[in-house]
Amino acid sequence: MTIDHQNLLAIATALIAGTATYFAWRKRSGASQPRVVVSSLHTYAVKFCGGVERAQVAIDDLGAHNDRRFMLADPQGNFVTQRQNSQLALIASRIDADGALRVSKDGCGEFVWRSDKAQAGGTGTPTMRVRIWGTHVTADDCGDEAANWFSKAIDQECRLVRVGSQFDRPVEKFPVKGAINQVSMADGYPFLLISKESLDMLNSKMESPLPMNRCVFNMC
């Protein structure tokens, strides 16, 4: 059975919704809550690019530290997804201890971005208005060198942008009273979770099983 990207998204969404409904029912019915065990942790420096498995993850105001602080945007400012361009899945990405973004892809080599590169030859940090799903935010533009590397890597004109000082993206649904309620460039919430059972069910419908990090969740 072959499942394209659109159907894969629909199946994954249905599985997540079903999992949430199940636990909500258990809570309403007074059933005892099952023990929750975290089997894996991942962070993704660049939205929709490859992630890094972690033994532990620090938490900051936007969720998992250094998770989805960068993103690719097309010339119109729309975020670029794996559903549009599957080449993103082949890019490995991580943020080093010094804050540098390190990415690589077979055939394109490695590229390291540091914040001073975007400001070279100018004053201040250039910004770009971008869209993430239904929200528009102001992000820092990471410069031409980064844009050229990523445009070649995915064979599509794009800009690398990041969370900067002007970035403001409130959690739109189910905000927590008294919390900061800000989210990075993730899909909508500071942490994205999937149950192992949901992933196993998805893989039962696939010709080739998907690892958890291919589904770009933080926790499984």
N, C-alpha and C positions, 0 to 999 in steps of 0.2 A: 504494500500500500504506500503510495507516495502522497505526501502532504506538503503543499506549498506554504510560503511564508504567511499568507493571509489566513489559511486554515489553521496553521500552527498557532497563530496569535489567538484565534477564536477558541481553540481547544484549551490553551493555557489560561485564558481569561475565564472560561467556564469552570475549569478545575479550581482556580483560586476562589471564584465566587461560591462554588459548592463547598469548599473547605470552610470559608467564613460562615456560611449559612449553617453548616453542621455544628460548629462550635457555639454559634449563637443559640441554636436550638438546645444544646446540652446545658447552657447556662440558664435558659428560661425554664427548662424542665427540672432543674435541680439535680441533674445527673453529676456524678463526681467528675472532676476535670482530669483528663489524662496527664501523665507526667510528660513534660516537654523537654526534649534533648536536642541541642544544637549539634548537628553532625558536621557542618562545614560553614566557613565564613569566607566571603569574597568581597573585594573592593574593586571598583572600576574607575581608573583615573579619568579616562575619556569616555563619555557617554556612548554606549553601543560598541566600544572597542573591547578587546580581550581584557580580562581582569586578573587579579592576583589572589591566590588562596592565602588566608591568614590563620595563624594560630590564635591570635587575639586581635581585637579591633578597638582602638580608642574612639571615644565619642565626643563630638563637639556640637556647636549650636545648630549645625545643618544636618546632623546625623552621623554616619560612620566617617571618621576622619579621612580626608583625601579621597572620598568617594564621589565620583561624577562632578568634579570641580571644573572639568573641561568638556567641550562639546564642539562638534563641527556644524557649521551653518552654511547654507548656500548663499549666493549673492543677494537673494531677497531677504535673508535673515531667518529662513526657516530651518529648524534643526534637521539634520540628516540622520536617518535611521537605517538599521540593518534590513528592514523590510524594503527600503528603497535601494539600498546599495549593500549587498552582502559582503563586499570587500572589507568593511569595517571589522567583521568578525576575525579577520586574519591579522589584525594589527594588535600586537602586544603592547600594553601600556602600564606604567607604574609611576609613582611619584617618589623620588629619592628622599633621603633624610634631610637634605639641604633644600628641599622644595622644588628641585628641578624635575620637569616632566621628561621621562625617557620612553620613547616608543620605537618599535621596530617592526619590519615586515619583510618577508622573503622577497628578494628582488629589489628592495628599496633601501636596505641597510638600516642603520640606527640613526635616530635624530634625538637630540637633547635640547629641550627648550628651557631657558631661564628668563626670569622676569625682565632682566636688563635688555634682552634682545628686542622686545617690543618697543622699547623707548629709545633705541639707538638712533641718533641723528635727529631727534625731536625733543620736545618738552612735554612732560606729563605722559599719561597712559591713554592711547586711543581707545575709544569705546565703539560698540556696535549694538544696535537695537535688534534683538533676536526673539523668535517665537519658540516656546517649548509647549507643545500641545496647545491648550487654549490660552496660555498666558504670554504676555510680552514683557521682557525684562531688558535692562541695560547690562551688557557684559563687556569685559575688557577684551580688546582685539589683540591677539598674540603676534601680529606682524606678518610680513610678507614671506620670510623664510619658512615659518611654520606652515603658512597657507600653501606655499609651493610644494613642500614635502607631502602634505596630506592630499593635495589635489592630484599629485602623481600617484600616490599610494592607492587611492580609491577611484582613479580615473574620472574625477568629477571636480569641477571648480568649487572650492569651499574655503572657508576661513576657520581657523582655530580660535575659539573664544573661551573665556574662563570666568569663574566667579570673581568679582572684584569689589571695590569699595562702594560702587553704585548699584550693586546687585541686590534686588529686593524681591523675593518670591514667597509670599505667604502660603501656608497650607490652606487650600480652598475648602475642603470638606473634612468634617469631623475634627476641628481644632481642639486641642486640649487646654482646658481652662488653666491659666497661670503659666503656661509654657510659652516659649519663644515662637513656636509654630512657623518656622521658616524652613524651607527645603532648598537643596542645591539644584543641580540640573537633572536630578532623578525624575522618574515618571510622575511623582505627585506627593510622595511621602519620604521622610528621612531614612526609613528602612524598608526594604522590599523583601518579603518572606515567601517561601514556598515549602509545603510539607513534602517529606520524602515519598509519602504515599501518592501525592498528586503527580510528582515527577515520575514515579514508577508507572502510574496509569498512562501518562502521556507517552512514555517510552514503549509501552506495550502496543501502541498504535503506530510506532515508527519503524522503518526498515533498519535504521541505524540509531541506537540509543543516544540521547543527548546528555552530556554532563551538566551538572547544576550551573556551572559558570557560563554555559552557552545560553541559559535562560536569563542571565544578568540579574539574578537575585542576590541579596547580601547574605541571607541565612537559609539554611535548609535543615 
